[in-house]
Amino acid sequence: MAQRWVASTFAESWPDHEPGCPLTAPCDECREKHRRTPGSCAPEALASWKEVFSAPLRRGCPPVVPVHLHVVPVIHGNAARYRIAERFPDVDTWAVPLHKAMNLKGEVRSADLKDYLGLSTRHRLILSTVSPDPFLEALWRLGGSFDYRAHGVDLIFPGHFSTYDLDGPAYGVFNVRRQQIHAERVGSPWTWFRLGAYVPLRCFDAVRDHPNVLVSCQQMNTLRARALLFRELAVADWFFPPTTRFWFVSQARNVPVPRAATSVFLNHRWLMTGLFGRDLANRPLPHMSIEEVLVHNLRSLLERHRR
């Protein structure tokens, strides 16, 4: 299946000219449906279409990100008072989403995010960019000037700029390119991989030898979405060399992931269900406090990944 990947008509013509998007989507300003292209009323970043595609991409290869466990828990400030990290000394790496660490003005919520999240200096903190689009556009505007290390963050994902299929191939390819440019600007050791329905595989030629590849498996709620993800994972397994490690954001139901034994999984569910007093299967645990539920959920998650 991976070898039989056939690019779309748009993929065959890119980047020789600037095509319009063959699909329609709600406009960001007038909210009416029309052709969404880099020149139409869309996010302000699209105005830099030519700038983005004229920027050279260096083919440097960052180091492999070392991991102690194959799961990275996502944590928010509203769980800090429970000091969960102190109960799990084996978990040396945690992640915080961008929208839980920064506001839309680009201001970080705390001078020391590790302290803000209830982590110690021995923990490694990753700033995850799996966040709403407005926060990602704020991050893009900051560019390489964003000094995340000054706030206790050790590593950062590249901007996870939207590649939704409804926005069409022009928008998707534009944001794939921005993801790769942003990784260079902020010194991220990761790259994103997202084909969707229209993004051509050659968009990833510059990062084919990358050792750390992020793949989002979130919000795969329909059969079509899961079928696209299944195909995408097969392509990724074939396209990237055996030494590449996949970092999966969440897991989609009934979609097996390649290289699971060597992959890393970011998990947000332990926290989101736990804060509502529920276990990983979303069953209520009324006899436990929120603190006890969070400890129970994280312990269950770690046991699952140790098997």
N, C-alpha and C positions, 0 to 999 in steps of 0.2 A: 504494500500500500504506500509506504513512504517513497519508494523509488518511482512510483507512478504519479507522484505529485504533478499536477498540471496547473500552471499559473492562469490567472484570469486574463481577460483582454487588457485590462488596465496594467497588469503586471508585465505583459509583454511590451507595452509601450513606454512604461516608466524606465529611466528618468529622462527620456529624450524630449519630452514636452510637459506641459502642465495641464493634465486632463481635468475635466470636471468630474464630479462624483455622479455615477449613474443612479444612485439611490437617493431617496429623499429622507429628511429627518427634521425634527423641529428646530427652528432657528433659535439661537441663544438670546436674541434680542426681541424680535417681533413675535416669536413663538408660533409662526406659521410654517407649514411644511413647504419646502422648496429645495432646490439643489444646493447641497452644502459643499462649498468649495473653499479653498484658502482665501479667495477674494470676496466671498459673501459675508454677511453679518454673522460672524462666528467668534469664538474666543480671540482675544487680542493677539495671542501667540501665533495664530495662523497668518497674521500679517507679515511674519518673518519667514514665509515659505522659501523664498529664494536664498535668504541668509542661511537657513538650516541646511538646505541641500548643497550649498556651495562650501560649507565648512568641511575641512578634511577630517577624516577619522584615522587616528593612529592605530596601528594593528598591534600595539603592545599587549603583552600577556601579563595580567596581574598575578600575584601569588595565590595559591590555594588557601581558602579560608579554613583554618583548622577547627574541628568540632570534637567535643568530648562526648556528647550525646547526639542522637539523631532526631531530637525534637527541640525546638526553641519556643518556649511559652511567650505569648504576647501579654503585656501587662499595661495597665492604665494607672493613673494617679489615684483613682477612687478605690483602688485595692491596696494602696501603700500602707494604710494604717494597720493592716493585718500582718505586715512583715512576713509575707509568705516565703520570700526568697531565703530567709534565715532558716526555714524548716527543711530546705532542700539544697544542701551543700554540693550535691553532685551537679546541679544545674548551674553551669558557669556562664551561660549566654541567654540573654533575654532580649525582647524586641518591644519597642513602643511605636504605635502608628503616628504618622506625622501630625494628624489632626488632634491628637491627644498630647502633643508636645509643643505645638506652635500655633499661633493664631493667623488670621488672614493678612495681617500686616507684616508677617515674617518675624514676629517677636516670640522668642522661646519662653515657655511658661515658667521656667526656673533657671537660675544661674547654674544649678547642679541638678541635672535631670535624674541622675542615679539616686541622689538623696530624695528627690521629689517622688520617685517611684518605689522607695523602700529598698533600694539595692545598695550594696557596699562597693567600695572601690575595686575590690577583687573581681567583681562581676564584669562581664563584657556586655555592653549595651549597643544594640543595633537600632537605628532609626528606620523603621519600615515606611515605605511610601505607598502602601496600599491604603489610600485615603480618597476622600471626595475631590473632584476635579478642581474646585476653587483653591484648595490648599496646594495642589500640585502646580497650579499656575503661579501661585505666590512663590513657591520654591524655585520655579523656573526663572522668575524675575530676579531672584537673589543670585542665581548663577554660582560661580565659584567663590563669591564673597561670603557665602554662608559658612560661618566658622562653628560647625557643630561640635567639634572636639573641645572647644572652650566651655561647652555646657555638659561635659561628661559623656558624650556619645563617642563610642569607639569606631563604629562603622556605619555606613549609610547605604541603603539601596538606591539605585538610580530612580529618577522620577517615573512612576508607573502611569504615564500619560495614556489616556483612553484610546483603545483600539476597538471600539464597539462596531459590530457589523452594520448596524443601522446608520452609522455615520459614513459608511462607504469607504472604498479603498484609498481615495486620496487622503482622507483624514487619518486613516489607519497607518499608512506608510509614513506620513509626516510625523506621527507620534512615535513610531518605531525609531525613526532617525533621531528624534529628540531624546528618547531614552538612552541611546548610545552616546550622544553628545554630552548629555548630563552626567553620565557615568564618568567621562573624562574630566569634566569640569570640577566635580566634587571628589574625585579620587576614589570612586567606589570600586571594589573588587568584583562586583557582580554585573551581569547583563540580563535583561529580560528576554524571554522568548514567547511570542504570541502571534500565531498565524491567523486565527479566526477563519472567516470564510474567504477573505480576499487578499490578505497580505502575502506577497510573493516571497518564496524562501530565500531568494538571493539578497533580500534586505539584511540577512544575517551573515553574509559572507565575511564581513569584517570582524565578526566575533565568533567564528566557527571554532577556533582553538581556545575559546575561553574556558577556564577551569571551573567557574562558579556560575551556573545558569538558573535564573529564577523562572518559575512557571506558576501562574495563578490558576487554581482549580475552584475558585469561589463562584457562587451563584450559578452553578450548572444545574438548573432546576427542571429543564425540559429534556425530552429524549433527543431533540435536535442538538441542543447545547452539549449534551454528554457525548453524542456521536462525533461532533466536531472536536471536542477535547480528546477523545480516544484517538482520532486521526492525528491530532496535533502531537500527542505524546509519542505515537509511533514514529512520526517524522523526526521529532527531537532525538529519539533514541538512535535513529539511523544517521542523522545529520551530525551530531556532536561526537567527538572521539570517546573511546571507553574511559579515558581519564577524567572526563568532565563529570562534575558532581551536580546533581539537580537539587535545587532548593524549592520545595513545593509549598505554596501558600494555600493551606487548607487541603482537603481531600474531597473529591466528588463521589457521590454514592454510585456504586457499581461500575466505577472506572478504575481498573488496575493501573498502577503507575510503574514505569520502567525503572530498573536499578534501585528498587525500594531498599535493598540491604545497605546501600551506600549513600542514599539520599538523606536530606534533612527536611523536616516538616515543621512549618510554623503553625502553631495552634492557638486560635483565639477562643475556641469553643469552651475550654475549661473555665475561662474567666467569665464569659458572657452568660453561660447557663448558671455558673456558680453564684454570681451576683444576684440572681433571681431565686436562689435556693434550690437549684435543680442540678442533677448529675449530668454526665456527658450524653446520656440518652434522653435528656430533657424531662426526666421524671422528678417530681418534687421530693424533697428530703425535709419534711417539716420538723422532724425531731432534731435537726442539726442547726446550729447557728450559721450565718453566712461565712464566717471564718472557717468553721469546720467543713463546710461544703467545698470551699475553695481548696483546702488542703486535700480533701477526699478526691476531688476532680483531678488535681495535678498528680497526685499519687497514682490514680488509675491510668492517667495518660502515660506516665513514665513506664509503668508496668507493661502497658500495651506495646510500647516501642522497644522494650527490652526482650520481647519474645522472639 
